[in-house]
Amino acid sequence: MSLPTIEPRPDLYDDAENWSVDQLRSEQLSRLQDCVRRAYEGVAHYRRALDERGVHPDDIRTLEDVRLLPFTTKADLRDNYPFRMFAVPREHCVRVHASSGTTGRPTVVGYTRKDIDTWADLVARCLRAAGVRPGDMVHVAYGYGLFTGGLGAHYGVERLGCTAIPMSGGQTEKQIQLIRELKPSVIMVTPSYFLAMMDHVKSLGLDPSETSLQIGVFGAEPWTQAMREEIEAECQMHATDIFGLSEVMGPGVAQECVETKDGLTLWEDHFYPEIIDPITEEPVPEGEEGELVLTAMTREAMPVLRYRTRDLTRLMPGTARPSFRRMAKITGRSDDLMIVRGVNVFPTQIEEIVLKVDGLTPHFQCVLTRPGRMDELTVNIEGAPGLPPERREVLARDVAHRIKSRIGTSAQVVVLAEGGIERSVGKARRIVDHRQLD
């Protein structure tokens, strides 16, 4: 495999990437103290929560004092819908974004002009770390609109000095047409939708490795090292991971550096990270996996204290940017955990198995049912084009055996014909839970 050559890094996007650890910690403490004070003075929810704990902003004297602060959850944001989590008057905000609200009220987040500038700078920093350079053309296939992905990526592309193609999601044929005709070197998209796009490329009799794309900046859903290897081998392009979430800003919280691809460098000058046990809510030992908690220290419109992301990862020392710690790739979400007959199962574990079996595509779904007293897991996987039925049955038995031996639970596996798994233009729907309907 021969990947595109990325020019040597002559500089970084900004000076903060060169801070010493001592300088970073000093700036973090100052920004944390300012954040807590703004939250206390401007947001009734935080003032009430801090008062109930007997904590005042003046009590934050060290970074370890972050543990005195209350957690923030998605439920808190919904309970204060639409604008009661804002620390500034709504008319001081130049933009709002919102989640889809599929499981309840949407969560609304606001941005001042300074917040938008900070966001654009951080996404530009991410792109620079991914190997993107001023003048590159970037195809943005994240959804535009209330979802933060599209506009967040777009502003960062322009801030870095690149040319944005604001395609958004969907219209797969048009996506491919524009890539073929405009020849962008970079794409920003969810990895599952990118795979669907490459399937369409192959259906046209074209070779995915012959597109103009050299760098992919993939995010918005967990994906595995195995998927990276498949994308890089098939498309002859660098596949890097970007991380963010609307509640603390949007895309741009952390980014893999193309020269190392060893985890996401977390921009700690803006987001203070913690890793906790999702059950006990206590800190885990250094380097162990747990739930990521983030405090958004520099947001004006909406400072966020100790937001429980539900994403499972661990923190590691910095490498390409030595002062900033790295996040391991997200292995899943604590609320995506499937407990099947007492065994913990994450979709990413299934993905790793599927990608190692020749004759299968990366498209799969985990279907949970409860026909009796016990939960049952069915894994539906789409086979490669033209795979005969008898071969599909053999591969299904193979995958079922691997799931049992590697994860420790029994699962029924069905290998479907081409087109058997629905395609997503955004985040892949990996879990279908019918247990409440049975």
Buried (B, 14 or more C-beta within 10 A) or exposed (E): EEBEEBEEBEEBBEEBBEBEBEEBBEBBBEBBBBBBBBBBEBBEBBBEBBEEEEBEBEBBEEBEBBEBBBBBBBEBBBEBBBBEBBBBEEEEBEBBBBBEEEEEBBBBBBBBEEBBEBBBBBBBBBBBBBBBBEEBBBBBBBBBEBBBBBBBBBBBBBBBEBBBBBBBBEEBEEBBEBBBEEEBBBBBBBBBBBBBBBBBBEEEEBEBBEBBBBBBBBBBBBBBBBBBEBBBEBBBBBBBBBBBBBBBBBBBBBBBBBBBBBBBBBBBBBBBBBBBEBEEBEBBEEEEBBBBBBBBBBBBBBBBBBBBBBBBBBBBEBBBBBBBBBBBBBBBBBEBBBEBEEBEBBBBBBBBBBBEBEBBBBBBBBBBBBEEEEBBBBBBBBBBEEBEEEBBEEBBEBBBEBBEEEBEBEBBBBBBBBEBBEBBBBBBBBBEEEEEEE
